[in-house]
Amino acid sequence: QVQLKESGPGLVQPSETLSLTCTVSGFSLTSYSVSWVRQPSGKGPEWMGRMWYDGDTAYNSALKSRLSISRDTSKNQVFLKMNSLQTDDTGTYYCTREGRVATGYFDYWGQGVMVTVSS
Amino acid sequence: QITLTQQAESLWVSPGEKVSITCRASQSLLYTDGKHYLSWYQQRPGQTTKALIYHASIRTDGVPTRFIGSGSGTEFTLSIEDVQPEDIALYYCLQTLKKPNTFGAGTKLELK
């Protein structure tokens, strides 16, 4: 069945770089797009960016200067790297699969990984 | 960017009642294909986020028929008829018409 699982460090120092991995199963990254979404505690989610099924990427302009999304299709993994982290980057980070083309919704979500930015 | 406003932070319901959660967009979410790019999600503690509705009114696979999405243009509603205890959760709307995709701030459904 379709599964997504985020992994990465739970604690990051201010000004450092966050690296997260989304490992997927049950579908191909060349057939479905994957987005990263984050959610500060007690607040609404924020869409960060997308790895399209064709390898193209799209970013939230608010994060674009700090964010990079890539993938390794042979390992069924999508990667997020974000630099210059600050305390307001603290929150839960999710990877999500997007439904088939033109449905425009996120049909499967990972459990999320909690990231705390603190010294 | 498109702002989604979920006016109610919390709504209190009793089991068996009907409740409606609204989501207002700062511009129309209707695309040239005739579909609205508005979806609804449920978040429960300890569970993965669940997609309920897409294209404003289409239930995703396995979602109970008591969940009903409606609306058009800029005004959308998620209605839950005959609320069950397991429906107590956070609900979010999401627009994917334009980048950046944006979420509403969420509505928490609570038991009276």
Interface residues (C-beta under 8 A of the other chain):
Chain A: S35 V37 K43 G44 P45 E46 W47 A58 N60 S61 A62 Y94 T96 G99 A102 T103 G104 Y105 F106 D107 Y108 W109 G110 Q111
Chain B: D33 K35 Y37 S39 Y41 T48 T49 K50 A51 Y54 H55 T60 Y92 L94 T96 L97 K99 P100 N101 T102 F103 G104 A105 G106
